[in-house]
Amino acid sequence: MGAARNFEGAGFGKEEGFMMKRLMFFVYGVVCYAMFFGVFAYMAGFVANVLVPKSIDTLVGGSTGVAVVIDLLLLGLFAAQHSIMARPAFKRVWTRVVPQVIERSTYVLVSNLVVILLMWQWRGIDAVVWDVRQPVLRAALWGLFAVGWLLVPAVSFMLDHFDLFGIRQVWLNLRGRAYESLPFEVPALYKHVRHPLYVGWTIAFWATPTMTVGHLLFATVLTVYMGLAARVEERDLVAHFGRVYEEYRRRVPMFVPWRKREIGETVDRGV
């Protein structure tokens, strides 16, 4: 409302003011969305040690102990931001400051900035843990690395990619339509594991022919974080979807498929 009144004062009518506000929110959401893909591509190069000026194994100077402390602080910031801003309790407070329609886009923006900070300030520790030199095995690990990084965006499209990144919210707002939560769905890989997105990230972080201590620290901490985050996330999903998610959780394993299941394409929300 405040933004709309500002537009009225600048010579816009009431309707024009509301439309301009909606357009600004839409542009903001698109910019945050586009920024993610730039950060995602750079992060792939960062982890792979290719095509970027500074990578996960770039030495900055200083002692190994200092590098470990700084890297752990950066990873802790990443974990805290991703977990806290995703919680419903935080969102209820946060949306008193940030309009509901751009809450998800703002989450994407802050996540981008945190990842940029992590890559910028990361201290490489180049002691080698393993180094696979056999050509076929080395190529296979690079292939698995590519699978992991491609799986992450692919999984997001298995659900509603544009809702996940806030684009659906700002698009509906631009059209003057109210946002509606999506029904609980079990598409594609979600029939086999409950968190295929985390599986993709895990493969992306661990599949490398040359593993250094710094890379190992990065992969280990983020893998542990994802394991813990999945449990917190599921608590929220049970609270939101109720018994339908409880049944899904009972029938489908968390990360590793281990038995045959019968899961439908779409499940009623049950709440």
Phi, psi and chi 1 to 4 in degrees:
 res  aa     phi    psi   chi1   chi2   chi3   chi4
   1 MET       -  -42.9  -69.1  -68.5  -69.7      -
   2 GLY   -60.3  -43.1      -      -      -      -
   3 ALA   -64.4  -39.9      -      -      -      -
   4 ALA   -63.5  -41.5      -      -      -      -
   5 ARG   -63.6  -37.8  -75.6 -165.4  -64.3  -91.0
   6 ASN   -61.1  -40.0  -69.6  -21.8      -      -
   7 PHE   -67.0  -35.9  -74.4  122.2      -      -
   8 GLU   -61.5  -41.6  -72.6 -178.3   60.2      -
   9 GLY   -66.6  -23.0      -      -      -      -
  10 ALA   -89.3    7.9      -      -      -      -
  11 GLY   106.5    1.6      -      -      -      -
  12 PHE   -90.9  147.2  -68.2   94.6      -      -
  13 GLY   -73.5  174.3      -      -      -      -
  14 LYS   -60.7  -47.8 -173.9  173.9 -178.4 -179.1
  15 GLU   -65.1  -41.1  -72.1  -59.3  -41.9      -
  16 GLU   -64.3  -36.3  -71.3   85.6   -7.0      -
  17 GLY   -63.7  -44.0      -      -      -      -
  18 PHE   -64.4  -39.7  -82.1  115.7      -      -
  19 MET   -66.7  -40.2 -172.0   60.6 -159.1      -
  20 MET   -63.9  -39.0 -174.6   62.0   68.9      -
  21 LYS   -63.3  -43.7  179.5 -179.4  176.2 -178.4
  22 ARG   -62.8  -39.8  -68.9  171.1 -176.6  170.2
  23 LEU   -65.6  -41.4 -178.9   60.0      -      -
  24 MET   -62.0  -42.6  -72.4  177.9   60.6      -
  25 PHE   -62.8  -39.7  -76.3  169.3      -      -
  26 PHE   -64.9  -45.5  179.3   72.3      -      -
  27 VAL   -61.9  -41.7  171.3      -      -      -
  28 TYR   -58.7  -45.8  173.0   78.6      -      -
  29 GLY   -63.4  -41.2      -      -      -      -
  30 VAL   -65.5  -41.3  170.3      -      -      -
  31 VAL   -62.5  -44.1  169.1      -      -      -
  32 CYS   -62.6  -40.3  -64.9      -      -      -
  33 TYR   -65.0  -47.5  173.8   70.6      -      -
  34 ALA   -63.7  -36.7      -      -      -      -
  35 MET   -61.3  -38.5 -175.8 -179.1  177.3      -
  36 PHE   -56.8  -45.0  163.0   78.5      -      -
  37 PHE   -67.0  -33.5  -80.2  100.2      -      -
  38 GLY   -65.5  -44.8      -      -      -      -
  39 VAL   -65.9  -40.6  172.4      -      -      -
  40 PHE   -61.5  -45.7  179.2   78.3      -      -
  41 ALA   -64.4  -42.5      -      -      -      -
  42 TYR   -64.5  -39.5 -168.4  100.3      -      -
  43 MET   -63.7  -37.4 -170.6  178.0 -177.7      -
  44 ALA   -61.0  -44.1      -      -      -      -
  45 GLY   -66.1  -36.0      -      -      -      -
  46 PHE   -61.0  -47.5  174.8   82.7      -      -
  47 VAL   -71.1  -33.1  175.0      -      -      -
  48 ALA   -84.2  -11.1      -      -      -      -
  49 ASN    64.1   38.6  -69.6  -65.7      -      -
  50 VAL  -137.6  143.7  -63.6      -      -      -
  51 LEU    66.7    8.8  -57.7  176.8      -      -
  52 VAL  -128.4  149.5  -64.8      -      -      -
  53 PRO   -67.6  -27.7   21.6  -32.2      -      -
  54 LYS  -134.4  130.2 -178.6 -174.8  177.7 -173.9
  55 SER  -124.0 -176.7   71.9      -      -      -
  56 ILE   -64.1  -22.4 -161.4  166.9      -      -
  57 ASP  -107.0    8.0  -67.8  -29.9      -      -
  58 THR   -68.6  127.9  -60.9      -      -      -
  59 LEU   -83.5  135.0  -62.5  178.2      -      -
  60 VAL  -107.7  -26.0  176.4      -      -      -
  61 GLY   113.6  161.3      -      -      -      -
  62 GLY    95.0  174.3      -      -      -      -
  63 SER   -78.8  162.0   68.8      -      -      -
  64 THR   -63.1  -38.5  -60.8      -      -      -
  65 GLY   -60.9  -43.6      -      -      -      -
  66 VAL   -64.3  -40.9  170.0      -      -      -
  67 ALA   -60.5  -43.6      -      -      -      -
  68 VAL   -62.7  -44.3  169.8      -      -      -
  69 VAL   -62.5  -47.9  170.1      -      -      -
  70 ILE   -62.4  -44.7  -68.4  174.2      -      -
  71 ASP   -63.1  -40.5  -68.4  -12.9      -      -
  72 LEU   -66.0  -37.9  -73.9  174.7      -      -
  73 LEU   -64.3  -41.4  -72.3  173.0      -      -
  74 LEU   -64.3  -43.8  -68.9  167.4      -      -
  75 LEU   -66.6  -36.1  -68.3  166.6      -      -
  76 GLY   -64.7  -40.0      -      -      -      -
  77 LEU   -63.1  -43.6  175.5   62.8      -      -
  78 PHE   -57.8  -49.1  173.8   91.9      -      -
  79 ALA   -64.5  -43.8      -      -      -      -
  80 ALA   -63.5  -46.3      -      -      -      -
  81 GLN   -62.0  -47.1  178.8  -92.9  -41.4      -
  82 HIS   -64.5  -38.8  -84.1   71.3      -      -
  83 SER   -77.6  -47.7  -70.2      -      -      -
  84 ILE   -65.7  -46.3  -67.3  171.2      -      -
  85 MET   -70.2  -16.2  -70.3 -169.4   71.3      -
  86 ALA   -89.7   -8.1      -      -      -      -
  87 ARG   -81.2  139.0  -58.4  -78.1   68.0   79.1
  88 PRO   -56.6  -38.0  -27.3   35.7      -      -
  89 ALA   -63.4  -41.7      -      -      -      -
  90 PHE   -65.5  -42.0  177.0   86.7      -      -
  91 LYS   -61.6  -36.7  -68.3  178.6 -177.1 -179.4
  92 ARG   -62.3  -36.7  -75.1 -168.3  -67.9  -88.9
  93 VAL   -79.2  -43.8  176.5      -      -      -
  94 TRP   -61.4  -37.1 -176.9 -128.9      -      -
  95 THR   -76.4   -0.4   49.3      -      -      -
  96 ARG   -77.9  -20.0  -62.6  173.7 -171.7  169.6
  97 VAL  -103.9  -48.1  179.7      -      -      -
  98 VAL  -100.4  129.4  174.2      -      -      -
  99 PRO   -54.7  140.6  -26.6   35.1      -      -
 100 GLN   -53.3  -38.2  179.6   74.9   43.4      -
 101 VAL   -65.4  -26.6   66.8      -      -      -
 102 ILE  -110.8   13.9   57.5  169.1      -      -
 103 GLU   -60.2  -46.1  178.4  -87.1  -34.4      -
 104 ARG   -69.4  -39.7 -171.3   63.9 -172.3  179.9
 105 SER   -62.0  -37.3  -66.1      -      -      -
 106 THR   -68.3  -37.7  -57.3      -      -      -
 107 TYR   -58.8  -44.3  172.8   86.7      -      -
 108 VAL   -62.7  -43.7  172.0      -      -      -
 109 LEU   -60.7  -49.9  172.9   62.9      -      -
 110 VAL   -64.4  -38.9  176.9      -      -      -
 111 SER   -60.7  -42.5  -62.4      -      -      -
 112 ASN   -58.6  -46.4  -74.8  -27.6      -      -
 113 LEU   -65.0  -38.0  -65.4  174.9      -      -
 114 VAL   -66.3  -41.3  168.8      -      -      -
 115 VAL   -66.2  -40.1  172.3      -      -      -
 116 ILE   -60.4  -44.8  -70.4  169.8      -      -
 117 LEU   -60.2  -44.2  176.0   65.1      -      -
 118 LEU   -59.1  -47.7 -174.9  151.3      -      -
 119 MET   -69.4  -35.2  -66.4 -172.8  -68.5      -
 120 TRP   -67.1  -42.7  173.0   40.3      -      -
 121 GLN   -98.3   -0.3  -70.0  -61.9  -41.2      -
 122 TRP   -60.3  137.6 -177.2  -96.9      -      -
 123 ARG  -105.9  115.0  -87.7   37.4  177.1 -177.2
 124 GLY   -71.1  145.0      -      -      -      -
 125 ILE  -127.3  103.3  -53.7  170.6      -      -
 126 ASP   -92.1   10.2   64.3  -11.1      -      -
 127 ALA   -61.1  132.0      -      -      -      -
 128 VAL   -87.2  129.5  175.1      -      -      -
 129 VAL   -90.4  -48.6  178.5      -      -      -
 130 TRP  -146.2  154.0   71.3   67.3      -      -
 131 ASP  -146.1   99.7 -173.4   22.0      -      -
 132 VAL   -82.1  115.0  177.6      -      -      -
 133 ARG  -101.4  -19.5  -52.2  -52.6  -59.6  177.4
 134 GLN   -62.2  123.4 -154.3  -77.6  -27.9      -
 135 PRO   -56.0  -43.8  -25.6   34.5      -      -
 136 VAL   -66.9  -44.8  174.1      -      -      -
 137 LEU   -66.3  -38.3  -68.7  177.9      -      -
 138 ARG   -63.8  -43.9 -168.2  171.6 -176.5   85.9
 139 ALA   -64.6  -37.4      -      -      -      -
 140 ALA   -63.9  -40.1      -      -      -      -
 141 LEU   -67.7  -38.1  -74.6  168.4      -      -
 142 TRP   -65.8  -36.5  -81.2  125.1      -      -
 143 GLY   -63.9  -41.6      -      -      -      -
 144 LEU   -65.8  -37.5 -167.4   58.5      -      -
 145 PHE   -57.3  -46.9  172.8   89.2      -      -
 146 ALA   -63.2  -39.7      -      -      -      -
 147 VAL   -58.6  -45.8  167.4      -      -      -
 148 GLY   -59.5  -47.3      -      -      -      -
 149 TRP   -70.8  -30.1  -74.1   94.6      -      -
 150 LEU   -78.7  -28.9  -68.1  173.2      -      -
 151 LEU   -66.4  -34.3 -173.9   59.1      -      -
 152 VAL   -58.7  -57.5  170.1      -      -      -
 153 PRO   -67.0  -31.8   21.5  -31.5      -      -
 154 ALA   -61.6  -42.5      -      -      -      -
 155 VAL   -63.6  -39.0  167.2      -      -      -
 156 SER   -61.9  -31.4   72.6      -      -      -
 157 PHE   -77.8  -16.4  -80.9  103.1      -      -
 158 MET   -70.8  -26.1  -67.6  174.3 -167.9      -
 159 LEU   -98.8 -130.5  -66.4  172.6      -      -
 160 ASP  -114.8   95.3 -167.4  -47.2      -      -
 161 HIS   -53.7  -44.1  171.8   86.0      -      -
 162 PHE   -75.2  -26.5  -62.9  106.2      -      -
 163 ASP   -72.1  -40.8 -169.4   86.1      -      -
 164 LEU   -59.7  -35.5 -179.7   64.9      -      -
 165 PHE  -101.2    8.3  -73.0   95.0      -      -
 166 GLY    85.5   -1.3      -      -      -      -
 167 ILE   -70.8  -40.1  -68.5  -65.7      -      -
 168 ARG   -60.9  -38.9  177.7  171.4  174.1  -97.4
 169 GLN   -63.6  -47.3  -68.8   85.5  -33.0      -
 170 VAL   -74.3  -27.2  -65.5      -      -      -
 171 TRP   -69.2  -45.7  170.9 -113.6      -      -
 172 LEU   -61.4  -40.7  -70.4  174.2      -      -
 173 ASN   -63.9  -39.9 -178.1   68.9      -      -
 174 LEU   -60.4  -35.5 -179.4   65.4      -      -
 175 ARG   -86.5    0.8  -62.0 -178.8   64.4 -170.8
 176 GLY    76.0   22.9      -      -      -      -
 177 ARG  -106.8  144.1  -66.5  170.9   53.0 -171.4
 178 ALA   -73.5  146.7      -      -      -      -
 179 TYR   -76.5  137.1  174.4   78.3      -      -
 180 GLU  -124.3  134.0  -65.1 -179.0    1.6      -
 181 SER   -63.0  146.7  -64.1      -      -      -
 182 LEU   -79.8  150.7  -64.0  169.4      -      -
 183 PRO   -69.8  160.4   28.1  -36.4      -      -
 184 PHE   -72.2  123.2  180.0   63.0      -      -
 185 GLU  -124.6  154.8  -64.1 -178.0  -13.6      -
 186 VAL  -130.3   73.7 -172.8      -      -      -
 187 PRO   -90.8  154.2   33.7  -34.5      -      -
 188 ALA    43.2 -119.0      -      -      -      -
 189 LEU   -63.4  -21.5  -66.7  179.9      -      -
 190 TYR   -69.0  -11.9  -76.6   88.0      -      -
 191 LYS   -74.8  -18.3  -67.5 -176.3  176.4   69.8
 192 HIS  -110.0  -34.8  -53.0  -73.8      -      -
 193 VAL  -141.1  151.3  -67.5      -      -      -
 194 ARG   -80.1  -20.7  -58.4 -160.5  -59.4  -86.4
 195 HIS  -133.2   63.3  -61.9  -79.8      -      -
 196 PRO   -64.3  -25.0   22.1  -33.0      -      -
 197 LEU   -63.9  -43.5 -171.1   63.8      -      -
 198 TYR   -68.1  -32.7  -71.5  156.6      -      -
 199 VAL   -62.0  -43.8  172.4      -      -      -
 200 GLY   -61.4  -45.5      -      -      -      -
 201 TRP   -62.2  -40.1  -79.2  119.2      -      -
 202 THR   -62.4  -44.9  -58.8      -      -      -
 203 ILE   -61.3  -43.8  -65.9  170.2      -      -
 204 ALA   -60.2  -36.5      -      -      -      -
 205 PHE   -82.1  -30.5  -64.2  152.6      -      -
 206 TRP   -98.5  -24.9  -76.2   93.6      -      -
 207 ALA   -79.7   97.1      -      -      -      -
 208 THR  -151.3  138.2  176.5      -      -      -
 209 PRO   -73.0  -22.7   22.7  -31.8      -      -
 210 THR  -126.3  109.9  -56.5      -      -      -
 211 MET  -105.5  122.3  176.4   67.3   78.6      -
 212 THR  -101.4  171.6   62.7      -      -      -
 213 VAL   -63.8  -40.5  169.9      -      -      -
 214 GLY   -63.4  -43.8      -      -      -      -
 215 HIS   -64.8  -40.0 -168.6  153.9      -      -
 216 LEU   -62.5  -41.4 -179.0   65.2      -      -
 217 LEU   -61.5  -46.5  177.4   67.7      -      -
 218 PHE   -57.9  -51.2  178.6   89.3      -      -
 219 ALA   -66.4  -41.5      -      -      -      -
 220 THR   -65.7  -49.4  -60.1      -      -      -
 221 VAL   -63.1  -43.4  171.8      -      -      -
 222 LEU   -71.1  -31.4  -71.0 -177.2      -      -
 223 THR   -67.4  -43.7  -59.0      -      -      -
 224 VAL   -62.1  -43.7  171.1      -      -      -
 225 TYR   -58.0  -46.3  160.2   70.8      -      -
 226 MET   -63.7  -37.2  -71.8 -173.9  -71.5      -
 227 GLY   -62.2  -41.9      -      -      -      -
 228 LEU   -72.8  -41.1  -63.7  174.1      -      -
 229 ALA   -63.1  -35.6      -      -      -      -
 230 ALA   -61.5  -37.9      -      -      -      -
 231 ARG   -69.9  -40.3  -74.4  161.7  173.1   78.0
 232 VAL   -66.6  -42.4  175.6      -      -      -
 233 GLU   -59.9  -40.7  179.9 -177.5  -39.1      -
 234 GLU   -68.6  -30.5  -69.0 -160.1  -19.1      -
 235 ARG   -61.6  -41.4 -177.9 -172.5   63.1 -167.8
 236 ASP   -67.9  -37.4  -66.0  -21.3      -      -
 237 LEU   -67.1  -38.3  -70.5  168.9      -      -
 238 VAL   -64.3  -41.9  168.9      -      -      -
 239 ALA   -63.4  -33.6      -      -      -      -
 240 HIS   -84.4  -46.7 -176.2   69.4      -      -
 241 PHE   -98.8  -13.6  -68.9  112.9      -      -
 242 GLY    70.6 -140.5      -      -      -      -
 243 ARG   -63.3  -26.4   60.9  178.1  177.9   79.3
 244 VAL   -65.0  -36.8   69.1      -      -      -
 245 TYR   -76.2  -33.0 -166.7   85.1      -      -
 246 GLU   -59.2  -42.8  -72.9  -82.1   19.8      -
 247 GLU   -66.8  -41.6  176.0   63.6   13.5      -
 248 TYR   -60.6  -44.1  172.3   65.7      -      -
 249 ARG   -64.7  -33.4 -173.3  164.4   62.7  172.4
 250 ARG   -69.2  -32.8 -175.5 -175.5   68.6   79.7
 251 ARG   -97.0  -20.8  -59.0  178.3   69.7  177.6
 252 VAL  -120.5  129.6  178.0      -      -      -
 253 PRO   -68.4  161.7   22.7  -31.7      -      -
 254 MET   -71.5  -53.4 -177.0  172.4  -81.3      -
 255 PHE  -125.7  -31.9  -61.2  116.6      -      -
 256 VAL  -119.9  118.0 -179.1      -      -      -
 257 PRO   -65.8  134.3   22.8  -31.7      -      -
 258 TRP  -138.6   -9.8   57.3  -84.3      -      -
 259 ARG  -155.5  158.8   62.4 -172.0  173.7   88.3
 260 LYS   -73.8  138.7 -172.2  174.7 -178.7  179.5
 261 ARG  -132.7  165.3  -65.2  154.9  -65.0  -84.5
 262 GLU  -124.3  101.4  -64.7  179.1    1.0      -
 263 ILE  -122.0  132.2  -60.4  -67.3      -      -
 264 GLY   -76.3  170.6      -      -      -      -
 265 GLU   -67.8  -44.8  -67.9  -70.0  -22.4      -
 266 THR  -134.7  139.0  -57.2      -      -      -
 267 VAL  -118.1  133.8 -177.2      -      -      -
 268 ASP   -59.7  149.7  -68.4  -24.9      -      -
 269 ARG   -64.0  -36.2  -68.7 -177.9   58.2  176.0
 270 GLY    73.9   14.6      -      -      -      -
 271 VAL  -127.4      -  -66.1      -      -      -
